[in-house]
Amino acid sequence: MNFRDQAHFAFVHLRERKRQTILTALGVAVGSAMLVTTIAVSRGSSSNVIEKVIDTSPHILVKAERVLPRIPENVIGRSESMVSMVTRNTTPEEVEVIKNYSEVVESIKPVKELRSISPFVLTKLIARNKTRFTPCVGRGVMPRLEGDIAGLKKNLLEKNALEELAFTPNGILVGDLLAKKLNAGYHSRIVLVTKKSEEYPVTVVGRFSSGFNAKDEREAYLNLALAQRIEGIAANSVTGIGLRIANVERAARTAAQVQSLSGYKSEGWEESNRNVIEFYNRNAVITLLLVGFVFLVAGLGVSSVMTTVVLQKLKDIAIMRSMGVQSAVITRIFMLEGLMIGLLGVAIGSPAGHIICHFVSAIRFEASTAGVLKSDKINLIETPEAHLIVILFGLIIAVVSSMSPARKATRYLPVSILRGDVGA
């Protein structure tokens, strides 16, 4: 009996139970369609977060943490009979800074990948507008340098806000959600309160909307000099330096180069935002595993159908065994039936998944600020690889599910079946 005859036997068996075969194949189809859609949603969600991270944060962050120790000034030489001791009294209130940041900037300028450099000072504040108040993080920057670092210029709601911030010493640029919390508009006067209860009146010169809700409701931009005064640090000191590079995929390698030249700890955008990226990737994996159980349910359906077919074809199996048909051939026939059910299922499920993805991506709704990102749609990334993975997975589940009934079909002795000792 050649392979063509075996496939014909398998097809005839399934054709005799059309309704049950179609229902089982639909189970595989539903699993395929759901898995295609889930993969597209997971990839779209992760990709959207990564794009936002790249677009709204520095590609490389130079921190105020030295990795190369400074040579103490009182170490004047080295001798066997002389020991130099260096002591440092650090208080909890001391702010860790990059001193003489202009020298650090000059030291890293030879890096070819660099496109923009912007020193900054971070300060934790409470913003108050009359009876409204909320905590926020002030970022003291040089407006002319910061515009291109984190996509700030294109996220401005008032297009000339950066220019106005540059010539307004006590100006502030706030996130649109922060402005709503404070009920503050263009040219509103608000007060910034420090941890030492010092108050600094400032004028709102504009708003920005990055799409990251946490950023838009907690961040504000100040002039560098004002932030230095609030933090009580010298004019030549900053708490960090933001860098933008030509190729974001080389961020880690470029960060290592910047770190070796500057002597300060430098991180690429992947490391700086590792928690956010890992959170979304972990959720995507969990979602895929949960949806994968739909395939397992479909596999149980395939196994149930094959078991029923085997019980109904016991006499046929006995006759074939009596005629000398090998057990492996009979096993292969029933596994081919499982393969045919899987083929029918994925043939329906893969196109159905594509249609669902197209339908979901076309849905528009009011942008919500409840999640991490502000968006008016569900982002999907549908790739041919996803369909190929789902098709292979569906076929494997169908074939594996048919193995046990197929092997069971060859365990009965033909004599026992023909005598009626084994029956459906």
N, C-alpha and C positions, 0 to 999 in steps of 0.2 A: 504494500500500500504506500503510494508516494505522497508527498506533501499536499499535492492538489486534492487528492482523495480525502485526506485528513481534514483539510479546510472545508471541503464540501460537507462532510459529516457534521462538522461543528456548526456550519451555517444552517443545515436542515434542523438540527436540534433546537437552535435559537428561534428559527422561523415558526416552529410548532408552538412556541410560547411567546407570541409577539408582544402581548400586553405586558407581561412580566419583564421581558427583555427591554422593552422601551422604557418602562418605569425605572428599572435599574440603571440604564444608560443615562436617564435624566438626572439621577442622583450624582453620577460622575460629572455630568454637565454642569450641574449647580455648583459642585465643588470647584470645578475648573474656572467657571465664570467669577465666582467669589474670590478665588485666589488671584486671578489676573487683576481684578479690581483692587484688591488689598495691596498687592505688590506695587501697583501704580500709585495708590494713595500714599503708601509708606515712603516710596522713593520721592514723590512730589513734596511731601511734608519735610523730609530730611533735607532735600535739596533747597527748599525754600528757606529753611532756617539757616543753612550754610551760606546761601547767597546774601541773606540779611546780615549775618555776622560779618561777612567780608565787606559788605557795602556800608555798614554803620559803625565799624570799629577799626582801629589801626591794624594794618597787616602785621606790624611788629611793634611790640611794646618794650621800651627800655625802662626797667624799674630802678628805683633808688636803692639797690642792693648790690654792693660791690662783690665781685667774684675774684678780683685781683687786689690783694692788700696794698694799701698805701705804705710807702717807706716813711717811718716816723722821722721827724725833723731832728730829734735829739739822739738819733743813732749816728754818731760821727765817725765811727770806724770799727774795726774788728781786731780784737787782741785777746790772747789767752788769759791775760790778767785783768781784763775789763769786761764787765757785764752791763748792758744797757737795759733798763726796765721802762716799759711804756704802760701807763695806766690811763683809763678812760672812765669818766663818771657819766653814765647815761641815765637820764630820768625818764619815766614813762610818758611824760608830756612832750618829750623831744620828738620832732617830726623828722623822719628819715628822708633825706633829700639828696639830689644830685647837685653837688657844688660846682661852681664854674661851668655851668651847662654849655656855655658857648664853646668852651674848649672840647667838650665831649662831642658836640655837633660837628666841629671841624675834624675831629679824629675819625668820624664815621663817614664823612662825605666821599672818600675814595671808593666806597662800595658802589659798584656799577648799577645794581638793581634799584637803588633808592630813587624815588621820584619826588617825595615830599617829606619834610621834617618839621615837626611842630612840638616844642616843649610845652608842658602844662603843669598846673598845680591843682590837685584835688582837695576839696574841703567839704566837710559834712556840715549842713546848715538846716535851719528851720525857716521856711519862707512863710511870711505872714502878710495877709491883706485884710486889714480891719479885723473882723472876727473869724476869718478863715486862716488856717495855718496847716502846713504839711511838711514833713521832712523831705529834704532833697540833697542832691550832691552837686556842688558847684565845681565846674571845670574852668579854671583860669587859663586862657589861651591868648595867643596873638591872632586876632581875627584874619589877617591877611595870609597866615600860614595854615590855619586850621580848616579853612573852607574845603580843601581837597583831601584832607586826611581821612575822614570818616563819612564821605558823601554828604557833609553838612550843607554845602551850597545848594545842592539840588533838592534837599528836603525842606528848605525854607518856605514858610507860608507867606512871609513878606520878603520879597526878592532882594531888597537892599538892606536887610537887617544886619549883615556882617559889616558892611561899610559904616552903618550908623553905630554899631557897637564899637568899631575902631575909634571913632571920634567922640564917643560918650564914655568918659572914665568910669562913671557909676551905672553903666548900662548893663542889662541882663537879657539873655536870649533863652527862652524857656520852651520846654516841650508843650505841645498843644494840650495833652491831658493834664499836665501840671497847671497850665493856665486855666483850664476848666475847674480844677479843684479849688484854685484860688479866686475864681471869678475875676481874672485879670485879663485885660485886653491891651491893645497897642497903646503905649505911653502911660500905662497904669503905674502908679507908684506903690511898690511893695517894700517890705522890710526883711532883711536877712538877719537871723539871730544865730550867733555862734555858740559853741559849747561853753564859752566863758560868759554867756549872756550879753555879749556885745552886740549892738545893733548897727546895721549898715543899710540906709535907705538906697534903693536902686530904682531905675526906670526900665520898664519892659520895652525893648526896642524891636522885638519880633518873636516869632514862634517857629518851631520846626516840628515835623512829623516824620519819624523814621520808619514807622510801622512796627517797631518793637515797643510793645505797650509799657514794659518795665522801664525802658529808657525814656519814653515820652512823658511818663508821669513822675519821674524822679530826677531827671537831669536838667541842668541849666548851664549856660556858658557865660562866663564873666571875662573881663579883661585880666590879663596875667598879673598886672601890678596890683589890682584890687584883691585878687586871690592870695597873692603873697603877703599883702598887708593883713588880711583876715587870719592867715595861718601863722603870721609872725615870723616869716623867714626872709632871708636876705634877697635882694633884687637879682643876685646872680645865681639863685638856687631854684630848682623846680623839683617836683615829686615824680616826674616821669617824662618820657619823650615818646611821642607817637610817630611811627614811620609808615609811609606807603611805598610799595615797591611795584615794579613792572609786572612781575609774574607771581601771583599768589601761591602757586604750587611750589615755589621755592622758598616759602616763608621760613621754614625750619632751618634750611641751610643758610639763608641770608642772616637769620637771627644769630646763628652761631658765629658767623663772621663779624657781625656787629658787636657781639659780646666780647670777642677776642680783642677787637680794636678799642672798645670803650672801657672795658674793665667792669661794666655793670651788667647785671643779669638781664638777658633779652629773651623774649618769648614770641613765637609766631602766633598767628590768630588761632590755629588749631589748639595750641596749648592753653592760651588765655581763655578760650571759650570751651574748654574740654567738657565741663560739666553739662552745658546746654546741649552740645552735640551728642554726647554719650546718652543723655536722657532720651533724646528723640530716636537715636539708633536702637536703644534698648526697647523702647516702646514699639518700634517697628517690628523687631524680632518677636516680641511677645504676641503681637497681633497676628503675625504670620503663623505662629505655632497654633494659636487658637483656631484660626480659619482652616489650618491644615487638618484639624479633627473632622471637618466636614468630609474630607476625602476618606478618612478612616470609616466614617459612617457609610459612605458610598461603597467602600470595600466590603463591609459587612453585608451590604445588599447584594453585591456580586457573589459573595460566598454562599449566601442563602439561595440564590437562584441556581448556582451550580450544584449545590447539594440536592435540590429538588430534581434537577435534570438527571443527576446520577441515579437517584432512587427510582425515577420513572424509566430509566433505560437499563435497568439491571439485566433483563432478559437479553436485550441486544448485546450488552457487554459479555454475557455468558456465551452467547453464540459466537461472537467474534473471538473470544478466547479459545473456544473449542475448535475453531477453524485455524488456529495457530497465530492469531494476531498477537504481537508482543505487548507486554504491559506498558512499555515505554510509549508505544504508539497510541494506546488508549489514553494514557495520561496526557500526551501531547494534544489529542483531540479536544479534551475538556479545557486544557489551558488555552487553546486557540479560541474557544468560546469566550473565555474571560478576556482575551485580547480583543476580540471583536466588539464585546460590550464596551471596553475601554476606548477603542477607536471611535465608536459611535458617540460616546459621551464627550470626548474631547473635541470631536468634530463639531458638536453643537455648542459646547461650553466656551471654547476659545473665541469664536466670533461673537457669542453672547457677551463675553467679558469685554471685548472691544466696544460693543454697542453701549454697554453700561458705563464704561469709562468716558465715552463721548458724551453721553447724556449727563453724567455727573459734572464733567468739566464745563458744561454749558450753563449749569445752574448758577444764578447770581442772587445774592442776598445782602441785606444791610450789613456793612462792616461792623464787627463787634469788637469791643475792647476787653472782653471777658478772658480771652486766652493770652498766650504769649505774643502772638503776632496779630496785627490788625489786617484783616483780609475780607474781601467780599465774595470769595469763591474758594472751592476746594482745589488745591493744586495737585495735578496728577502728572506722572511721567510714565508713559506706556512705551515699552521697548519690545522688540522682537524676541530678545533673550528671555523675557518674562513668559511670553507665550510658549516658547520652546521648553522652558523648565516645567511649566504647568502640564504641557502635553506629555512629556516624559514621565513626570511624577504620576499623572493619571493612569498612564499605561502600566507602569510598574505596580501601582496599587491594585489595578484590575487583575493583572496576571498573578501577582502574589496571592491575592484573595482566592483565586481559583485553584491554587496548588493543592490545598488540603482536600477539597472534594475530588479533584482529579486523581490524587493518590488513593483516596478511599475507594474509588471505582475499581481499582485493580486488586484490592485486598480480598474480595469475595471469591470463593472457589466456584467455578462454573457449575459443578455438580450440585452444590448446595443451592445455587440460585434456581437451577432447572427443576430441582425436587420441590421447590417452594419453601425451603428452610429460611430463605432471606427474601423479603418482599418490601414493597413500598408501604 
